[in-house]
């Protein structure tokens, strides 16, 4: 995950900077090889790929998560995607704003997690509490999109 500051972001102030997340299987070399043709953006059935600053594709999880269908990789003529690598270099983490952590029943992230990386463990005198298995998490962002309190963020995996 890299943080890129555009002129627009710089003028708004660093507090508005958001991490730039690239499409799955692309890694840090995307900007070296990408032709900015938007074929991957057009091919994405979830419509989570967008043209970002400089015309390079970015993934945004504000509406949906990535199903890892591979349509973006198939549409790419610039050979930017490497399906042999892990799809994303991050995993989901739950912050203190989580409703369940504040004793309000919510399990929307678990319901959205196809890999079952998020589970809720029962607790006495409390609502069930979330537990994330970072090894099972694909980083697809489905949980980020559905969290009603924006309590889920993505953390970079450490090698």
N, C-alpha and C positions, 0 to 999 in steps of 0.2 A: 504494500500500500504506500503510495506516495502522495504527498500533498503538493499540488501545483497551484501557484498563485497567478491568476491572470491579472491583467491591468484592472479589470472590473473589480475583482476580489481585493486587489491591493488598495484601490480607492475606497472601497467599502470598509476596509479595516480587516485585520487578520482575524478578528473574532467571528467573521462570517465565512472563513475558509472551511471547506469541507473536504474530507479525503476524496481523492479521485480514485475510483475503482474501475479497473479495466475488465473487459469481458473474460469469461472463463477460458482457461488454457492459453492465455496470452503472455503473462509475465511482464517483466520490466522492459523487454525489448520491443514492445508494440510500436512505440513512436519511431523506432528506427526502420521498421519494415512496412508499416501500414500506409496504404495509398490514399486513405481517407475517402474511399468511394461510397461508403454507407451501405454496402451490400449486406454486411452483418447486421446493421441496424434494421434494415428492411426485412431481413429474414427472421428476426426474433418474434416467435409467436406470442410471447408474454408482453412484448413491447416494453421491456425494461432496459434495452440498449438505446442510448441517445447520443447524438452528436455533441461532444463536449468542446471545451476550449481547444482551439487549434484545429478543430475538425476531427479529432480523434474520438473513437467510440468510448463511452463510459457506461457503466452499469449503475442503475439506481433502483434501490429496493423500496421506494416509498409506496408503490402500488401493488407489487407482486414479487415473487421470488423466481429464481432461475430453476428450471426443471432439468437442466443439463441435457437438453435434447440434442444438442450439437448442430442445429440448423445454422447458427452463426458461423461455425467453423466450416461447414460444407459450402456456404455461400462465398467465403473469402477466396479471392484469386491471388492475394499477395502472400500466401503461406505464412500468416502470422500466428495461427493457432497450432499448438502442439498437444494433441490428445493423449500423449504418453505421460504428460506431467499432471499433477493434481490440478483440479479445476480452479480452485481459489486458494490464496495463501493466508486465509483468515478463518476464524471460527466464531461462533456466536457466544456472547457473554451477557449475563443479565445484571443490570445495574440496580441500585437501591430504590429506584422509582417503580419497580415491579409491583403490580397490584397485589399479587399473592404474598410477596414479602411484607406488604403492609396490611395483611390479614383481610384482603378482599378477594373473594373467589374469582379466579381467572385462570384458564388453561389454554388460551387461544394459541400460544406458541407451540405447545405440545400437539395440538390438533393440526397445525400447519406443517409439522415436521415429518416428512416422509421417511426419513432414516431412523426415526425414533431416538434421536440424539438428546431430545429434551423429554424428561419424565418428571412427574410430580410425586414426591415422596410424602406419604401421610405424616402428620405431626399431631401430637396431642394438644387439644384446646386451640388449634389454629387451622387455617385452611392448608391444604397440601402445598408443599414448597417445591419450587423448580430446581432441577438438577440437570446440568448439561454435561454430556460426555464429549469433550473436545475432539477425541479421536474418531467418534462416529459422525461428528458434524462435518458436512460438506462445504459449509459457508455459503449455501445457496440463497440466503436472505429471506426465505419464506416467513420465518419467525419475525424478522424485522418489520416486514410489511404489515403483519396482522396485529402487532402489539398495540393495544389501545393507549398505552401510556408512554410510548417511545422509550421503553426501558431496556431494549436490547441493542447492543452495539457489536461491532465486529472487531476482533482483535487479531493482530498479525501472529501467525505461527512462528515460533522460534525454531531454527534448525538445530 
